[in-house]
Amino acid sequence: MDSQENALELGKNEEVVNEEVTSQVETIESSESVAEEPVRPVYETKADVLHRLQDIAHGEETPQKDEVEYLKTSFYKLHVAEREAKLKEYLDAGGDPEQYQYTPDPDEESFKAEMGIIKERRAKVFKELEAEKQDNLAKKLAIIDRIKAMVTTPDEANKNYKEFKTLQDQWREIKNVPADKANELWRNYQLYVEQFYDMLRLNSEAREYDFKKNLGLKTALCEAAEKLADEEDVISAFHQLQKLHQEYREIGPVAKEQREEIWNRFKAASSVINKRHQQHFESVRAKEEDNLARKTVLCEKVEAIAAEENKGSGDWEKHTKQIIDIQTEWKTIGFAPQKMNVKIFERFRAACDDFFGRKAAYFKGLKDTFKENADKKRALIEKAKSLQDSTDWKSTSDKFIALQKEWKTIGMVPKKLGDQLWEEFLGVCNTFFEARNAAGAGQRGEERENLEKKQSIIEQLKALAAEAGEDVAEKVQKLVEEYNAVGHVPYKEKDKLYKEFHAVLDKLYKDLNISVAKRKLSNFKQNLKQVAERGENALDNERTRLFRQYENLKSEIQTYENNLGFLNASSKKGNSLIDEMNRKVQKLKDDMNLIREKIKAIDAENKQ
């Protein structure tokens, strides 16, 4: 087939060529539309992040925005975790949150410096790249215009073939153009290239050589694309495929009968890589969604713990351990989807900050309370020290006992300090009581003599209980005064003597009250005649006066009985007070009964 027939054959199959070009463009566009989400390494330390950042800042590679942002997020995640760990360590050691100051982080300053260099480089590269793209666009438009000018007649096309090949070489050497112009630019270029070939009159050998060379180049690209199926790194394979596509686009056409076959082979190999790439990122996205679900559960757990009531230090420490365990688990979970990764971390951190903020406030208040309690106990120690050398044994003993009772009412202080303060307080108390016990050894003989005196007085009171006469009450009162004037008795005999003394007194007072009451009632009845002679209303006035006395006594008895209900008889002093009040109540009841009998006597007199 001669060159004219070849040209005619190319012209007839212009539609087929255009379909091939369109198919290539669509496939490339489809490949380029796949979102590239590279798997990033997990940085364990800030030093690792800085090392990578320095490589980018001072190396030859062009800084990539996604990686720089990822490095920034990784650095500050480690930076914040380190700050929070230092704050927690400070608070756990009993530090004051208001006094805590964050120390400058030299790593952060280095990080910012490197980021500044990268920012300047990226800005410069971007500016240069944009200028280069615009320049490349202008160059390629010029090449299209020159090829378009060549597509006039077959003779002109044949004459300009060498220049045409030079323009093709120039086109291949020109790389990036603005993305929004790339596809339209390529379609126009391919259109006029195909038109040129259709107009070109070449001898069959030259044409066949050209087609054969292009077929060899495209076959090599197909083989390279097919080998990428064995590449373990899916991301690397995808990027290599994009480069192969770029090369494929820049190679001229092949013979008509081989065009579809070679393109289908290249497209099939591309589909394998694209499918693996797509499956990889679907797997990554599924894992990220699972990570998001797990992190959401951890957020809910921390929020629930933060909402629980903490009744004391034990609750705070228990919940702190739970949250720290959750934070440890959080660190084992990978990234969530990019659009949610920062939000879920902010939610988690807000819940943790809320808990630890309120914990710090609680322990600050507890610290203030501990200080106040410690100051109160130190004040009691000073009071005790001022009393420890006193020889007023009875009064000072009561004061020491009062101080000990007050000590028990003061709240807690830290255990170590509390033990120190108690040892000091106890030592002062022991100093006094040991001195008192030593001084009291000589008093025991005197106490035995006092016991014998009081026992003698009790025997005299028992003897009076069998007597009768007007002066019994006076004798009883005199003996009671003598009894009260006698000093202390041995402590072990005190309660027994007390009960015996008051038992005989109760009997005496009861008998005397009955006798006195009878005598008073008899005298009252004898005087009623004289009262009646004073006037018409004299008896009624007397009855009214007595009734008021009766009601007053009744009210007073009720008050005493109510007070008795509140007294605690467990102590010896409490028991003594109850006995005394019971005697008073009985005396008031006897007086009330006497008044009631007087009122009855007035009523009987009025009936007469």
VMD Tcl script that draws the C-alpha trace (Angstrom):
set ca {
  {0.00 0.00 0.00}
  {1.52 3.36 -1.07}
  {1.57 6.55 0.96}
  {-1.54 7.95 -0.74}
  {-3.52 4.84 0.11}
  {-2.23 5.04 3.65}
  {-3.33 8.65 3.86}
  {-6.76 7.73 2.48}
  {-6.97 4.84 4.94}
  {-6.14 7.19 7.79}
  {-8.73 9.65 6.59}
  {-11.40 6.98 6.42}
  {-10.62 5.92 9.97}
  {-10.44 9.40 11.48}
  {-13.51 8.59 13.55}
  {-11.84 5.45 14.94}
  {-8.73 7.43 15.92}
  {-10.82 10.07 17.61}
  {-12.67 7.36 19.53}
  {-9.33 5.97 20.72}
  {-8.19 9.43 21.84}
  {-11.51 10.10 23.58}
  {-11.33 6.72 25.33}
  {-7.77 7.43 26.49}
  {-8.74 10.86 27.84}
  {-11.78 9.49 29.67}
  {-9.75 6.69 31.22}
  {-7.06 9.12 32.33}
  {-9.65 11.48 33.75}
  {-11.27 8.55 35.58}
  {-7.90 7.47 36.97}
  {-7.01 10.99 38.04}
  {-10.38 11.48 39.74}
  {-9.69 8.71 42.27}
  {-9.00 10.38 45.61}
  {-5.48 9.80 46.74}
  {-5.40 9.16 50.46}
  {-1.90 7.84 51.22}
  {-1.37 5.79 54.37}
  {0.77 7.91 56.67}
  {3.33 6.57 59.14}
  {2.46 6.84 62.86}
  {4.99 9.09 64.60}
  {5.77 8.06 68.17}
  {7.82 11.13 69.22}
  {8.09 14.82 68.39}
  {11.72 14.20 67.38}
  {10.53 11.83 64.63}
  {8.14 14.49 63.33}
  {10.85 17.18 63.43}
  {13.32 14.92 61.62}
  {10.88 14.35 58.75}
  {9.97 18.07 58.72}
  {13.65 19.05 58.48}
  {14.16 16.63 55.57}
  {11.33 18.37 53.73}
  {12.41 21.91 54.69}
  {16.06 21.49 53.71}
  {15.86 18.72 51.10}
  {15.29 18.78 47.39}
  {11.78 17.33 47.38}
  {8.82 19.63 46.89}
  {6.76 20.01 50.11}
  {3.37 18.30 49.77}
  {0.49 20.06 51.52}
  {-1.23 16.87 52.76}
  {1.93 15.51 54.34}
  {2.83 18.86 55.93}
  {-0.68 19.11 57.45}
  {-0.41 15.53 58.70}
  {2.97 16.29 60.30}
  {1.48 19.38 61.95}
  {-1.45 17.37 63.39}
  {0.89 14.60 64.61}
  {3.27 17.07 66.29}
  {0.60 18.95 68.20}
  {-1.13 15.76 69.22}
  {2.14 14.62 70.85}
  {2.79 18.16 72.16}
  {-0.64 18.38 73.86}
  {-0.35 14.85 75.28}
  {3.04 15.74 76.77}
  {1.68 18.97 78.33}
  {-1.30 17.16 79.83}
  {0.93 14.42 81.25}
  {3.14 17.06 82.95}
  {0.06 18.84 84.37}
  {-1.38 15.57 85.66}
  {1.94 14.63 87.28}
  {2.01 18.08 88.94}
  {-1.57 17.76 90.22}
  {-1.09 14.17 91.44}
  {1.90 15.37 93.44}
  {-0.41 17.85 95.23}
  {0.49 20.90 93.15}
  {-1.69 24.00 93.06}
  {-3.41 24.30 89.64}
  {-3.43 28.11 89.86}
  {0.34 28.16 90.42}
  {1.12 25.84 87.51}
  {2.87 27.41 84.53}
  {3.52 25.78 81.18}
  {7.21 25.81 80.35}
  {8.18 26.78 76.77}
  {8.74 23.80 74.53}
  {11.98 24.17 72.50}
  {10.70 21.48 70.13}
  {7.69 23.66 69.35}
  {9.93 26.60 68.49}
  {12.00 24.36 66.19}
  {8.78 23.05 64.66}
  {7.47 26.55 63.94}
  {10.80 27.57 62.43}
  {10.85 24.60 60.05}
  {7.19 25.16 59.18}
  {8.03 28.77 58.31}
  {10.76 27.61 55.92}
  {8.41 25.06 54.33}
  {5.67 27.66 53.99}
  {8.03 30.01 52.18}
  {9.27 27.18 49.93}
  {5.74 26.04 49.11}
  {4.66 29.58 48.34}
  {7.67 30.05 46.09}
  {7.22 26.66 44.40}
  {3.53 27.29 43.90}
  {4.19 30.67 42.36}
  {6.90 29.27 40.10}
  {4.74 26.28 39.16}
  {1.77 28.46 38.26}
  {4.00 30.69 36.15}
  {5.52 27.61 34.49}
  {2.05 26.17 33.78}
  {0.92 29.41 32.15}
  {4.13 29.52 30.10}
  {3.67 25.84 29.08}
  {0.06 26.57 28.14}
  {1.17 29.37 25.86}
  {3.86 27.16 24.29}
  {1.45 24.29 23.63}
  {-1.16 26.62 22.19}
  {1.52 27.96 19.86}
  {2.44 24.38 18.80}
  {-1.25 23.61 18.10}
  {-1.52 26.76 16.01}
  {1.58 25.79 13.99}
  {0.31 22.21 13.41}
  {-3.09 23.61 12.49}
  {-1.40 25.83 9.92}
  {0.33 22.78 8.42}
  {-2.97 20.93 7.86}
  {-3.75 22.46 4.45}
  {-2.97 20.06 1.56}
  {-1.31 16.63 1.38}
  {1.65 18.16 -0.42}
  {2.17 20.76 2.30}
  {1.79 18.11 5.00}
  {4.37 15.91 3.36}
  {6.76 18.85 3.00}
  {6.37 19.87 6.67}
  {6.75 16.36 8.14}
  {10.17 16.98 9.76}
  {8.96 20.21 11.34}
  {5.84 18.34 12.51}
  {7.98 15.68 14.27}
  {10.04 18.45 15.88}
  {6.86 20.07 17.17}
  {5.74 16.70 18.59}
  {9.07 16.35 20.42}
  {8.69 19.87 21.77}
  {5.14 19.06 22.91}
  {6.35 16.01 24.85}
  {9.07 18.02 26.58}
  {6.56 20.58 27.80}
  {5.00 19.22 30.98}
  {2.46 20.75 33.39}
  {-0.27 23.12 32.26}
  {-3.24 24.53 34.28}
  {-5.51 21.59 35.20}
  {-8.67 23.26 33.92}
  {-7.09 23.58 30.45}
  {-5.35 20.18 30.18}
  {-8.08 18.01 28.65}
  {-9.29 20.62 26.16}
  {-5.68 21.31 25.18}
  {-4.99 17.61 24.65}
  {-8.15 17.10 22.53}
  {-7.25 20.02 20.26}
  {-3.67 18.80 19.91}
  {-4.77 15.24 19.08}
  {-7.38 16.53 16.62}
  {-4.83 18.43 14.55}
  {-2.21 15.69 14.83}
  {-4.68 13.18 13.40}
  {-5.69 15.62 10.71}
  {-2.02 16.13 9.83}
  {-1.48 12.38 9.55}
  {-4.58 12.09 7.40}
  {-3.19 14.73 5.06}
  {0.34 13.38 5.15}
  {1.75 11.70 2.08}
  {4.45 9.37 3.22}
  {5.79 6.33 1.58}
  {4.57 3.11 3.07}
  {7.95 2.24 4.58}
  {8.16 5.50 6.54}
  {4.56 5.18 7.72}
  {4.94 1.53 8.68}
  {8.19 2.33 10.49}
  {6.45 5.09 12.45}
  {3.49 2.84 13.34}
  {5.82 -0.03 14.26}
  {7.94 2.18 16.50}
  {4.82 3.52 18.26}
  {3.49 -0.03 18.66}
  {6.75 -1.11 20.30}
  {6.65 1.81 22.71}
  {3.00 1.21 23.61}
  {3.61 -2.54 24.01}
  {6.43 -1.79 26.47}
  {4.04 0.47 28.41}
  {1.42 -2.32 28.47}
  {4.02 -4.74 29.87}
  {5.09 -2.21 32.50}
  {1.45 -1.64 33.49}
  {0.83 -5.41 33.73}
  {3.87 -5.85 36.02}
  {2.42 -3.25 38.41}
  {-0.21 -5.85 39.38}
  {2.55 -7.58 41.39}
  {3.61 -4.37 43.19}
  {2.89 -4.78 46.93}
  {2.64 -1.03 47.54}
  {-0.78 -0.21 46.06}
  {-0.20 3.55 46.31}
  {3.16 3.36 44.54}
  {1.64 1.21 41.80}
  {-1.12 3.76 41.24}
  {1.34 6.66 40.92}
  {3.53 4.67 38.52}
  {0.45 3.95 36.40}
  {-0.28 7.68 36.10}
  {3.20 8.22 34.68}
  {2.65 5.38 32.19}
  {-0.60 6.99 31.09}
  {1.21 10.27 30.50}
  {3.79 8.50 28.33}
  {1.08 6.59 26.43}
  {-0.69 9.82 25.57}
  {2.49 11.31 24.13}
  {3.19 8.37 21.75}
  {1.74 8.68 18.27}
  {-0.80 6.31 16.67}
  {-0.26 2.73 15.53}
  {-1.63 0.89 12.52}
  {-5.42 0.97 12.31}
  {-5.88 -2.77 12.74}
  {-3.79 -2.73 15.96}
  {-5.16 0.42 17.59}
  {-8.08 -1.16 19.45}
  {-6.11 -4.24 20.52}
  {-3.17 -2.30 22.03}
  {-5.46 0.20 23.73}
  {-7.64 -2.57 25.24}
  {-4.51 -4.29 26.58}
  {-3.28 -1.10 28.22}
  {-6.76 -0.28 29.54}
  {-7.15 -3.82 31.02}
  {-3.82 -3.52 32.88}
  {-4.86 -0.06 34.12}
  {-8.19 -1.41 35.37}
  {-6.42 -3.97 37.58}
  {-4.32 -1.28 39.27}
  {-7.24 1.16 39.56}
  {-9.43 -1.54 41.10}
  {-6.74 -2.47 43.66}
  {-6.30 1.22 44.46}
  {-10.02 1.70 44.91}
  {-10.36 -1.43 47.08}
  {-7.42 -0.32 49.20}
  {-9.01 3.01 50.01}
  {-12.39 1.45 50.57}
  {-10.67 -0.77 53.13}
  {-8.93 2.24 54.66}
  {-12.22 4.15 54.82}
  {-13.98 1.16 56.40}
  {-11.21 0.93 59.01}
  {-11.44 4.67 59.66}
  {-15.23 4.39 60.10}
  {-14.68 1.56 62.58}
  {-12.09 3.71 64.39}
  {-14.62 6.55 64.52}
  {-17.24 4.24 66.05}
  {-14.77 2.98 68.67}
  {-13.64 6.51 69.52}
  {-17.27 7.65 69.80}
  {-17.88 4.88 72.37}
  {-14.83 6.05 74.34}
  {-16.13 9.64 74.24}
  {-19.45 8.47 75.63}
  {-17.68 6.53 78.39}
  {-15.61 9.55 79.46}
  {-18.67 11.81 79.33}
  {-20.60 9.35 81.49}
  {-17.77 9.15 84.04}
  {-17.41 12.95 84.06}
  {-21.17 13.24 84.78}
  {-21.02 10.92 87.82}
  {-21.09 12.43 91.30}
  {-17.80 12.26 93.21}
  {-18.48 12.10 96.95}
  {-14.86 12.14 98.01}
  {-11.22 11.69 97.05}
  {-11.74 7.96 96.59}
  {-14.35 8.53 93.88}
  {-12.13 11.08 92.12}
  {-9.16 8.69 92.10}
  {-11.31 5.76 90.94}
  {-12.74 7.78 88.05}
  {-9.29 9.21 87.20}
  {-7.92 5.67 86.77}
  {-10.88 4.76 84.55}
  {-10.33 7.80 82.31}
  {-6.56 7.19 82.08}
  {-7.28 3.60 81.01}
  {-9.65 4.95 78.35}
  {-7.01 7.44 77.18}
  {-4.54 4.56 76.85}
  {-7.06 2.63 74.77}
  {-7.69 5.74 72.63}
  {-4.00 5.86 71.67}
  {-4.21 2.31 70.30}
  {-6.94 3.30 67.81}
  {-5.92 4.69 64.43}
  {-7.23 7.71 62.56}
  {-10.92 8.40 61.98}
  {-12.13 9.78 58.61}
  {-10.35 13.06 57.86}
  {-13.47 15.24 58.10}
  {-14.27 13.78 61.57}
  {-10.80 13.12 62.98}
  {-10.31 16.55 64.54}
  {-13.94 16.79 65.73}
  {-13.91 13.44 67.53}
  {-10.57 14.28 69.17}
  {-11.92 17.67 70.31}
  {-14.99 15.96 71.79}
  {-12.81 13.44 73.64}
  {-10.43 16.10 74.89}
  {-13.30 18.36 76.02}
  {-14.77 15.54 78.16}
  {-11.35 14.78 79.68}
  {-10.62 18.48 80.29}
  {-14.00 18.90 81.98}
  {-13.31 16.02 84.37}
  {-9.72 16.96 85.21}
  {-10.64 20.65 85.52}
  {-13.31 19.87 88.12}
  {-10.97 17.41 89.83}
  {-8.30 20.12 90.14}
  {-10.89 22.53 91.59}
  {-12.04 19.88 94.09}
  {-8.54 19.09 95.30}
  {-7.73 22.78 95.51}
  {-10.74 23.20 97.80}
  {-9.71 20.07 99.71}
  {-6.23 21.45 100.08}
  {-7.66 24.67 101.54}
  {-9.80 22.60 103.94}
  {-6.77 20.52 104.96}
  {-4.83 23.72 105.64}
  {-7.67 25.15 107.73}
  {-7.96 21.91 109.74}
  {-4.19 21.74 110.25}
  {-4.19 25.36 111.51}
  {-6.99 24.49 113.99}
  {-5.04 21.51 115.30}
  {-1.85 23.57 115.63}
  {-3.87 26.13 117.62}
  {-5.05 23.36 120.00}
  {-1.46 22.19 120.40}
  {-0.43 25.72 121.39}
  {-3.30 25.88 123.94}
  {-2.24 22.50 125.33}
  {1.37 23.66 125.62}
  {0.23 26.72 127.58}
  {-1.54 24.39 130.09}
  {0.94 21.52 130.39}
  {2.86 23.05 133.33}
  {-0.26 23.96 135.38}
  {-0.69 22.41 138.87}
  {-4.38 23.19 139.09}
  {-5.04 19.53 138.44}
  {-8.84 19.45 138.43}
  {-9.49 22.56 136.35}
  {-6.64 21.90 133.94}
  {-7.69 18.25 133.52}
  {-11.14 19.43 132.45}
  {-9.55 21.83 129.99}
  {-7.35 19.09 128.51}
  {-10.36 16.80 128.15}
  {-12.24 19.62 126.42}
  {-9.28 20.14 124.05}
  {-9.24 16.42 123.24}
  {-12.98 16.47 122.47}
  {-12.54 19.53 120.27}
  {-9.64 17.78 118.47}
  {-12.02 14.97 117.47}
  {-14.47 17.44 115.90}
  {-11.84 18.85 113.50}
  {-11.87 17.37 110.01}
  {-9.15 15.45 108.19}
  {-5.67 16.54 107.17}
  {-3.17 14.62 104.99}
  {-2.22 11.40 106.81}
  {1.48 12.10 107.23}
  {0.89 15.60 108.62}
  {-2.06 14.36 110.69}
  {0.10 11.71 112.37}
  {2.78 14.30 113.16}
  {0.27 16.74 114.69}
  {-1.42 14.00 116.74}
  {1.91 12.75 118.12}
  {2.79 16.30 119.16}
  {-0.63 16.92 120.77}
  {-0.62 13.55 122.54}
  {2.88 14.20 123.87}
  {1.77 17.50 125.45}
  {-1.32 15.84 126.99}
  {0.76 12.98 128.40}
  {3.22 15.44 129.93}
  {0.43 17.05 131.96}
  {-1.39 13.87 133.01}
  {1.82 12.12 134.03}
  {2.66 15.12 136.23}
  {-0.88 15.10 137.66}
  {-0.72 11.39 138.46}
  {2.62 11.81 140.17}
  {1.27 14.69 142.27}
  {-1.95 12.82 143.09}
  {-0.19 9.89 144.69}
  {-0.13 11.76 148.06}
  {-3.85 12.51 147.92}
  {-5.02 8.90 148.19}
  {-4.71 8.80 151.98}
  {-6.80 11.95 152.31}
  {-9.41 10.49 149.97}
  {-9.74 7.38 152.24}
  {-10.35 9.65 155.24}
  {-13.00 11.57 153.26}
  {-14.68 8.25 152.41}
  {-14.96 7.33 156.09}
  {-16.41 10.80 156.93}
  {-19.08 10.55 154.23}
  {-20.00 6.99 155.23}
  {-20.47 8.24 158.83}
  {-22.78 11.05 157.66}
  {-24.84 8.55 155.63}
  {-25.30 6.37 158.73}
  {-26.52 9.43 160.68}
  {-29.04 10.20 157.91}
  {-30.30 6.60 158.04}
  {-30.84 7.01 161.78}
  {-32.84 10.22 161.23}
  {-35.17 8.39 158.84}
  {-36.59 6.53 161.88}
  {-37.10 9.67 163.97}
  {-40.06 12.04 164.07}
  {-40.17 15.63 165.17}
  {-40.13 19.22 164.10}
  {-36.34 19.48 163.88}
  {-35.72 16.46 161.62}
  {-35.61 18.64 158.49}
  {-33.06 20.97 160.06}
  {-30.88 18.01 161.12}
  {-31.05 16.57 157.60}
  {-30.04 19.88 156.01}
  {-27.10 20.25 158.41}
  {-25.82 16.75 157.63}
  {-26.16 17.39 153.84}
  {-24.05 20.54 154.19}
  {-21.42 18.59 156.14}
  {-21.41 15.88 153.44}
  {-20.91 18.40 150.65}
  {-18.06 20.06 152.52}
  {-16.04 16.84 152.60}
  {-13.46 16.57 149.79}
  {-12.88 13.89 147.15}
  {-13.11 10.16 147.84}
  {-11.33 7.33 145.95}
  {-12.58 7.22 142.39}
  {-13.64 3.57 142.59}
  {-15.91 4.25 145.59}
  {-17.45 7.41 144.15}
  {-20.49 5.91 142.38}
  {-21.40 3.48 145.15}
  {-21.23 6.25 147.77}
  {-23.26 8.57 145.54}
  {-26.09 6.05 145.16}
  {-26.19 5.22 148.86}
  {-26.25 8.90 149.88}
  {-29.05 9.89 147.51}
  {-31.11 6.78 148.31}
  {-31.37 7.71 151.99}
  {-31.95 11.39 151.07}
  {-34.80 10.45 148.71}
  {-36.51 8.46 151.46}
  {-36.08 11.26 153.98}
  {-37.37 13.96 151.62}
  {-40.32 11.84 150.61}
  {-41.36 11.20 154.20}
  {-40.78 14.83 155.15}
  {-42.76 16.09 152.15}
  {-45.75 13.88 153.02}
  {-45.69 14.94 156.63}
  {-45.29 18.63 155.81}
  {-48.00 18.43 153.15}
  {-50.50 16.91 155.62}
  {-49.74 19.57 158.20}
  {-50.06 22.39 155.64}
  {-53.40 21.03 154.35}
  {-54.78 20.74 157.93}
  {-53.75 24.33 158.74}
  {-55.28 25.52 155.43}
  {-58.63 23.88 156.22}
  {-58.69 25.41 159.70}
  {-58.11 28.89 158.23}
  {-60.89 28.63 155.60}
  {-63.51 29.98 158.07}
  {-61.44 33.08 158.65}
  {-60.92 33.57 154.88}
  {-64.68 33.31 154.25}
  {-65.35 36.03 156.86}
  {-63.23 38.54 154.85}
  {-65.90 38.97 152.27}
  {-68.30 37.40 149.81}
  {-65.64 36.68 147.13}
  {-62.66 35.88 149.38}
  {-62.88 32.07 148.88}
  {-63.28 32.44 145.10}
  {-60.27 34.74 144.92}
  {-58.22 32.27 146.91}
  {-59.37 29.42 144.66}
  {-58.38 31.40 141.56}
  {-54.92 32.11 142.99}
  {-54.39 28.43 143.83}
  {-55.56 27.33 140.37}
  {-52.99 29.62 138.73}
  {-50.29 28.08 140.94}
  {-51.53 24.62 139.95}
  {-51.29 25.40 136.20}
  {-47.83 26.95 136.60}
  {-46.56 23.86 138.42}
  {-48.11 21.61 135.79}
  {-46.32 23.57 133.03}
  {-43.01 23.47 134.90}
  {-43.29 19.68 135.38}
  {-43.94 19.27 131.62}
  {-40.80 21.29 130.82}
  {-38.64 19.16 133.13}
  {-40.02 15.93 131.70}
  {-39.36 17.14 128.13}
  {-35.77 18.03 129.04}
  {-35.28 14.60 130.61}
  {-36.08 13.06 127.25}
  {-33.07 14.80 125.66}
  {-30.52 13.90 128.33}
  {-28.01 11.13 127.77}
  {-27.63 8.97 130.85}
  {-24.71 6.93 129.47}
  {-22.15 9.04 131.33}
  {-21.81 9.28 135.07}
  {-22.40 13.03 135.03}
  {-25.48 12.55 132.87}
  {-26.87 9.96 135.30}
  {-26.31 12.31 138.25}
  {-28.13 15.16 136.52}
  {-31.10 12.93 135.67}
  {-31.43 11.79 139.29}
  {-31.38 15.41 140.48}
  {-34.03 16.45 137.96}
  {-36.24 13.48 138.89}
  {-36.14 14.61 142.50}
  {-37.19 18.12 141.49}
  {-40.05 16.75 139.40}
  {-41.29 14.64 142.31}
  {-41.15 17.69 144.65}
  {-43.20 19.72 142.14}
  {-45.76 16.93 141.81}
  {-46.12 16.77 145.60}
  {-46.67 20.55 145.69}
  {-49.23 20.26 142.88}
  {-51.13 17.53 144.76}
  {-51.22 19.71 147.88}
  {-52.70 22.62 145.87}
  {-55.27 20.29 144.32}
  {-56.37 19.18 147.84}
  {-56.62 22.84 148.91}
  {-58.88 23.60 145.94}
  {-61.09 20.63 146.88}
  {-61.31 21.98 150.45}
  {-62.46 25.41 149.13}
  {-65.08 23.74 146.92}
  {-66.40 21.74 149.93}
  {-66.57 24.93 152.03}
  {-68.53 26.75 149.30}
  {-71.14 23.95 149.19}
  {-71.85 24.44 152.86}
}
mol new
graphics top color blue
foreach p $ca { graphics top sphere $p radius 0.5 }
foreach p [lrange $ca 0 end-1] q [lrange $ca 1 end] { graphics top cylinder $p $q radius 0.2 }
display resetview
